[in-house]
Amino acid sequence: MARTIEIVVNGSSHKIEAEPERTLLTALRDELDLTGTKYGCGEGQCGACTVMIDGKPARSCQTKVAAAAGRHVTTIEGIEDRGALHPLQQAFLETDAMQCGYCTPGMIVAGVALLQRNPNPSDAEILQAMQGNICRCGTYPRIVAAVRLAARKMRRHAA
């Protein structure tokens, strides 16, 4: 039976009428029209649906909307800051870290979560953090380069 579930998405509170077992992914896409988060495998293995919940990466295809109640969800749409691209979004453009672009939102969200908890990750730490995100085009070296570039830019900006 549907019930009202309140979640905070990209800083705004939303009340959604939904079955508690409905996935966060479908609620984001169908109820809030936030289509940047992609459906990939539906099994939490590819990372295309990655969002942050309370600052930690989570697979929205495996997260029930009821589990997000009262928590802060950040989607790819919430990564930018007042119309300016996040440094990682800009770095993806500068390093050509995307080819088809389908995995890009999940990759960027996972990368931003990493940079929030570790502003100077090693390549090994980047690879570990991005391990659950699959790019079928194989742009992994450019993705790592983008995270490295964004980390450098963010450290310079913070100094």
C-alpha positions as YAML, in Angstrom:
chain: A
units: angstrom
residues:
- id: 1
  name: MET
  ca: [0.00, 0.00, 0.00]
- id: 2
  name: ALA
  ca: [1.34, 3.39, -1.01]
- id: 3
  name: ARG
  ca: [2.27, 5.84, 1.70]
- id: 4
  name: THR
  ca: [3.76, 9.31, 1.88]
- id: 5
  name: ILE
  ca: [7.53, 9.16, 2.10]
- id: 6
  name: GLU
  ca: [9.57, 12.30, 2.65]
- id: 7
  name: ILE
  ca: [13.11, 12.46, 1.29]
- id: 8
  name: VAL
  ca: [15.56, 15.29, 0.84]
- id: 9
  name: VAL
  ca: [16.97, 15.25, -2.68]
- id: 10
  name: ASN
  ca: [19.64, 17.71, -3.76]
- id: 11
  name: GLY
  ca: [18.84, 19.90, -0.79]
- id: 12
  name: SER
  ca: [15.06, 20.07, -1.33]
- id: 13
  name: SER
  ca: [12.46, 18.17, 0.66]
- id: 14
  name: HIS
  ca: [10.00, 16.06, -1.36]
- id: 15
  name: LYS
  ca: [6.93, 14.07, -0.36]
- id: 16
  name: ILE
  ca: [6.38, 11.06, -2.56]
- id: 17
  name: GLU
  ca: [3.35, 8.79, -2.62]
- id: 18
  name: ALA
  ca: [4.93, 5.40, -3.15]
- id: 19
  name: GLU
  ca: [5.00, 1.80, -2.13]
- id: 20
  name: PRO
  ca: [7.76, 1.51, 0.51]
- id: 21
  name: GLU
  ca: [9.36, -1.32, -1.51]
- id: 22
  name: ARG
  ca: [9.66, 0.81, -4.62]
- id: 23
  name: THR
  ca: [13.25, 1.54, -5.58]
- id: 24
  name: LEU
  ca: [14.77, 4.93, -4.97]
- id: 25
  name: LEU
  ca: [15.85, 4.91, -8.63]
- id: 26
  name: THR
  ca: [12.30, 4.71, -9.96]
- id: 27
  name: ALA
  ca: [11.09, 7.33, -7.48]
- id: 28
  name: LEU
  ca: [13.85, 9.72, -8.55]
- id: 29
  name: ARG
  ca: [13.20, 9.19, -12.24]
- id: 30
  name: ASP
  ca: [9.41, 8.82, -12.31]
- id: 31
  name: GLU
  ca: [8.23, 11.02, -9.43]
- id: 32
  name: LEU
  ca: [10.90, 13.75, -9.32]
- id: 33
  name: ASP
  ca: [11.87, 13.72, -13.02]
- id: 34
  name: LEU
  ca: [15.57, 13.41, -12.11]
- id: 35
  name: THR
  ca: [16.61, 11.29, -15.06]
- id: 36
  name: GLY
  ca: [20.38, 11.74, -14.77]
- id: 37
  name: THR
  ca: [20.56, 8.67, -12.54]
- id: 38
  name: LYS
  ca: [20.49, 5.74, -14.94]
- id: 39
  name: TYR
  ca: [19.04, 2.25, -14.82]
- id: 40
  name: GLY
  ca: [21.78, -0.19, -15.79]
- id: 41
  name: CYS
  ca: [21.67, -3.75, -14.57]
- id: 42
  name: GLY
  ca: [19.01, -3.42, -11.85]
- id: 43
  name: GLU
  ca: [21.16, -5.62, -9.60]
- id: 44
  name: GLY
  ca: [23.52, -3.06, -8.05]
- id: 45
  name: GLN
  ca: [26.49, -4.35, -10.03]
- id: 46
  name: CYS
  ca: [27.14, -1.70, -12.70]
- id: 47
  name: GLY
  ca: [26.98, 1.58, -10.77]
- id: 48
  name: ALA
  ca: [24.97, 3.51, -13.37]
- id: 49
  name: CYS
  ca: [22.37, 4.26, -10.70]
- id: 50
  name: THR
  ca: [24.83, 5.55, -8.08]
- id: 51
  name: VAL
  ca: [23.63, 8.38, -5.86]
- id: 52
  name: MET
  ca: [24.92, 9.58, -2.51]
- id: 53
  name: ILE
  ca: [22.86, 8.97, 0.58]
- id: 54
  name: ASP
  ca: [24.10, 11.06, 3.49]
- id: 55
  name: GLY
  ca: [27.35, 11.56, 1.56]
- id: 56
  name: LYS
  ca: [28.04, 7.89, 0.83]
- id: 57
  name: PRO
  ca: [27.66, 6.23, -2.57]
- id: 58
  name: ALA
  ca: [24.65, 3.93, -2.84]
- id: 59
  name: ARG
  ca: [23.00, 1.94, -5.61]
- id: 60
  name: SER
  ca: [19.57, 3.48, -6.05]
- id: 61
  name: CYS
  ca: [18.31, 0.42, -7.95]
- id: 62
  name: GLN
  ca: [18.80, -1.64, -4.80]
- id: 63
  name: THR
  ca: [17.75, 0.99, -2.24]
- id: 64
  name: LYS
  ca: [14.10, 1.06, -1.29]
- id: 65
  name: VAL
  ca: [12.59, 4.53, -1.29]
- id: 66
  name: ALA
  ca: [11.43, 3.96, 2.30]
- id: 67
  name: ALA
  ca: [15.08, 3.43, 3.32]
- id: 68
  name: ALA
  ca: [15.86, 6.93, 2.05]
- id: 69
  name: ALA
  ca: [13.13, 8.55, 4.16]
- id: 70
  name: GLY
  ca: [14.54, 11.41, 6.20]
- id: 71
  name: ARG
  ca: [17.97, 11.05, 4.61]
- id: 72
  name: HIS
  ca: [19.85, 13.34, 2.24]
- id: 73
  name: VAL
  ca: [20.08, 12.03, -1.31]
- id: 74
  name: THR
  ca: [22.38, 13.65, -3.86]
- id: 75
  name: THR
  ca: [21.98, 12.81, -7.53]
- id: 76
  name: ILE
  ca: [24.10, 13.90, -10.49]
- id: 77
  name: GLU
  ca: [21.76, 16.89, -10.83]
- id: 78
  name: GLY
  ca: [22.77, 18.02, -7.34]
- id: 79
  name: ILE
  ca: [26.52, 17.87, -7.93]
- id: 80
  name: GLU
  ca: [26.81, 21.22, -9.69]
- id: 81
  name: ASP
  ca: [27.03, 24.38, -7.59]
- id: 82
  name: ARG
  ca: [24.83, 27.36, -8.55]
- id: 83
  name: GLY
  ca: [25.09, 26.56, -12.23]
- id: 84
  name: ALA
  ca: [28.83, 25.85, -12.21]
- id: 85
  name: LEU
  ca: [30.08, 22.36, -12.94]
- id: 86
  name: HIS
  ca: [31.69, 20.47, -10.09]
- id: 87
  name: PRO
  ca: [35.46, 20.18, -10.66]
- id: 88
  name: LEU
  ca: [35.01, 16.47, -11.40]
- id: 89
  name: GLN
  ca: [32.35, 17.17, -14.01]
- id: 90
  name: GLN
  ca: [34.71, 19.68, -15.64]
- id: 91
  name: ALA
  ca: [37.61, 17.22, -15.41]
- id: 92
  name: PHE
  ca: [35.53, 14.55, -17.18]
- id: 93
  name: LEU
  ca: [35.11, 16.99, -20.06]
- id: 94
  name: GLU
  ca: [38.78, 18.00, -20.10]
- id: 95
  name: THR
  ca: [40.10, 14.43, -20.08]
- id: 96
  name: ASP
  ca: [37.47, 13.00, -22.45]
- id: 97
  name: ALA
  ca: [36.59, 10.53, -19.70]
- id: 98
  name: MET
  ca: [33.33, 9.59, -21.33]
- id: 99
  name: GLN
  ca: [32.48, 7.97, -24.58]
- id: 100
  name: CYS
  ca: [28.81, 6.97, -24.73]
- id: 101
  name: GLY
  ca: [28.15, 8.75, -21.43]
- id: 102
  name: TYR
  ca: [25.74, 6.22, -19.95]
- id: 103
  name: CYS
  ca: [27.95, 5.38, -16.95]
- id: 104
  name: THR
  ca: [29.11, 8.97, -16.47]
- id: 105
  name: PRO
  ca: [26.54, 10.14, -13.88]
- id: 106
  name: GLY
  ca: [27.26, 7.17, -11.61]
- id: 107
  name: MET
  ca: [31.01, 7.52, -12.13]
- id: 108
  name: ILE
  ca: [30.92, 11.22, -11.25]
- id: 109
  name: VAL
  ca: [28.76, 10.70, -8.16]
- id: 110
  name: ALA
  ca: [31.09, 7.91, -6.94]
- id: 111
  name: GLY
  ca: [34.12, 10.09, -7.68]
- id: 112
  name: VAL
  ca: [32.67, 13.09, -5.84]
- id: 113
  name: ALA
  ca: [31.96, 10.88, -2.81]
- id: 114
  name: LEU
  ca: [35.59, 9.76, -2.88]
- id: 115
  name: LEU
  ca: [36.92, 13.32, -3.14]
- id: 116
  name: GLN
  ca: [34.71, 14.46, -0.26]
- id: 117
  name: ARG
  ca: [36.23, 11.88, 2.07]
- id: 118
  name: ASN
  ca: [39.75, 11.89, 0.58]
- id: 119
  name: PRO
  ca: [40.89, 15.08, -1.18]
- id: 120
  name: ASN
  ca: [44.19, 13.52, -2.30]
- id: 121
  name: PRO
  ca: [43.51, 9.92, -3.36]
- id: 122
  name: SER
  ca: [46.21, 7.72, -4.83]
- id: 123
  name: ASP
  ca: [45.53, 5.92, -8.10]
- id: 124
  name: ALA
  ca: [44.96, 2.73, -6.09]
- id: 125
  name: GLU
  ca: [42.39, 4.53, -3.92]
- id: 126
  name: ILE
  ca: [40.66, 5.92, -7.00]
- id: 127
  name: LEU
  ca: [40.50, 2.46, -8.56]
- id: 128
  name: GLN
  ca: [39.14, 1.00, -5.32]
- id: 129
  name: ALA
  ca: [36.45, 3.68, -4.99]
- id: 130
  name: MET
  ca: [35.40, 3.32, -8.63]
- id: 131
  name: GLN
  ca: [35.56, -0.47, -8.66]
- id: 132
  name: GLY
  ca: [31.79, -0.96, -8.61]
- id: 133
  name: ASN
  ca: [31.17, 1.33, -11.57]
- id: 134
  name: ILE
  ca: [31.37, -0.31, -14.96]
- id: 135
  name: CYS
  ca: [32.20, 1.52, -18.20]
- id: 136
  name: ARG
  ca: [31.44, -0.68, -21.17]
- id: 137
  name: CYS
  ca: [33.37, 1.72, -23.43]
- id: 138
  name: GLY
  ca: [36.54, 1.12, -21.40]
- id: 139
  name: THR
  ca: [37.51, 4.70, -20.59]
- id: 140
  name: TYR
  ca: [38.94, 3.71, -17.19]
- id: 141
  name: PRO
  ca: [42.37, 5.35, -17.63]
- id: 142
  name: ARG
  ca: [40.68, 8.66, -18.52]
- id: 143
  name: ILE
  ca: [38.25, 8.32, -15.60]
- id: 144
  name: VAL
  ca: [41.17, 7.89, -13.19]
- id: 145
  name: ALA
  ca: [42.89, 10.87, -14.84]
- id: 146
  name: ALA
  ca: [39.72, 12.94, -14.39]
- id: 147
  name: VAL
  ca: [39.50, 12.13, -10.67]
- id: 148
  name: ARG
  ca: [43.21, 12.96, -10.29]
- id: 149
  name: LEU
  ca: [42.75, 16.28, -12.14]
- id: 150
  name: ALA
  ca: [39.69, 17.24, -10.10]
- id: 151
  name: ALA
  ca: [41.52, 16.43, -6.86]
- id: 152
  name: ARG
  ca: [44.42, 18.72, -7.88]
- id: 153
  name: LYS
  ca: [42.05, 21.54, -8.84]
- id: 154
  name: MET
  ca: [40.06, 21.20, -5.63]
- id: 155
  name: ARG
  ca: [43.21, 21.25, -3.48]
- id: 156
  name: ARG
  ca: [44.47, 24.37, -5.29]
- id: 157
  name: HIS
  ca: [41.13, 26.07, -4.86]
- id: 158
  name: ALA
  ca: [41.02, 25.20, -1.13]
- id: 159
  name: ALA
  ca: [44.52, 26.61, -0.53]
...
